[in-house]
Amino acid sequence: VLSPAQERVLLEQARREPLAFRELYRAYFPRVYAYVSYRVACVEDVEDLTAQTFLKAIEELGRFSYRGEGSFAAWLFRIAHNSVSDFYRRGGKAHDGPAPLEAAYELPDQQPSPDDHVIRQQSFAHLRRLVGDLPLRQQEVITLRFFAGLRNKQIAGILGLDERSVAAHLCRGLRELQRRYAQLPEHAFGGVLE
Amino acid sequence: MSGQPLNLSEQDSVLLDQVDRILSGRGSDDTSADPLGRFCAALAQATPSARDQFRRDLGSRLTAELARQVSPAEASTSLRSRSRWRRALVGTVAAALLLAVGLAVAVPSVRAGVSKFTHLLGAVLVNGPLDMHVTSTGYEPSPGVSIAEALRLAAFPVHLPTWLPDDMELSGAYAVTDTQKAPGSAGSANDVGFVYFVRGHPHEPPVVTLNLYPVDTDGGLIVDASKVKQITVKGKPALYAKGAYNERGVWDDSEYNYTLFWEEDGARYAMNAWRLPYDDMIRIAESMR
């Protein structure tokens, strides 16, 4: 995780020496990947859109202007958000086909056991489907807040909403998500979210 | 902005505060009794992990793309200033760069001393033991240049790896321009090279040195033919040689030192790798775009 000061230094450095961008990539990759994973079902599409986001960011970095803490994250996730929107405009599918999404996720280092990993994979797959079934605005707000880590004000800028509407979508979406989650059979999450 | 602002209730404000605390890592205790708070805390933890291979491949692809970006500011200052890696390049890894320097001088000087040799893919294969050492006289490390400048100075399209082992990164470049060329070679196409270090160890010898020179370069690296195996890279002929030249101009065929030769888009590639498995070396070459 980069401090705001480190991030600013890297951004300035990246203008002079493009390879400095690699540190920003390492810092932001998990967030971009998680955000896209909640917006798109098929892991191949997730990887394509994650790659597109960073490649576009490299291409456009010269036009980015720093406007204080969090402005780079907001800019980067605007690119990610637009990539996802374009994907759906081009006819991309929200739900995966026969191949289960969770099959493509590898065991992260910190997981204590393969069993636990399987449970967490299933939990993610169920949660992703629940999020994907919410109204679009709620999906967008929840994923940008929880997985991109943006503030409501930044989300408002990306979605063209006022901050209060973002907050309202967030609250309604979370309540609806929890309500749907509560209706699932107990075993659906393997107890991970209990 | 679009639409009317939606109303927020007092409960919404409480929930928003909870979410703020959870996402800033301060909210685990006071949400334990509240089902919605617990759910939000669990949701925040439910993040997927990318495949390691995808993360690495994308990192390499971005590095290759970044290396292609020619920054005018960078290009104009690169001849005046030396960055950290450039000092390292000239100082500690001169040996690794030796093989890329002064080729035009090296080969004519030994031609007279060998009876059988074959030019192949940027190597001069000598049948029988080499009875000469390539003297280091006249060999000076090429000056480091920015990666962007190396790409600009190359007289041919440069392909760079889009895949690298996880701990390796493109760290620097150099170019053999007119001032470093053999007498009489001024104006000929420049050789360029790229150096890859283990991440976080820029002062250690590089793991991989990638040397590029035009296919019409007279000469090539002189290699004992018995050390060479013919293979393919991207479906094209390639040579895999055990060894590389050391800092004294002697072919070092220790078990950790290998050089891969092939040609692509008007350039000869000589990739020297130290302590890198064969499969990784081939994979790097196959990933060049």
Interface residues (C-beta under 8 A of the other chain):
Chain A: R15 R16 E17 P18 L19 F21 R22 Y25 R26 F29 P30 Y33 A34 S37 E47 T50 A51 F54 L55 I58 A104 Y105 E106 L107 P108 R120 S123 F124 L127 R145 F146 F147 G149 N152 G160 L161 D162 R164 S165 A167 A168 H169 L170 C171 R172 L174 R175 L177 Q178 Y181 A182 V192 L193
Chain B: M1 S2 G3 P5 L6 N7 L8 Q11 D12 L15 L16 V19 L23 P35 L36 F39 C40 A42 L43 A44 A46 T47 P48 S49 A50 R51 D52 F54 R55 L58 G59 R61 L62 T63 E65 L66 A67 Q69 S71 A73 E74 S83 S146 I147 A148 E169 L170
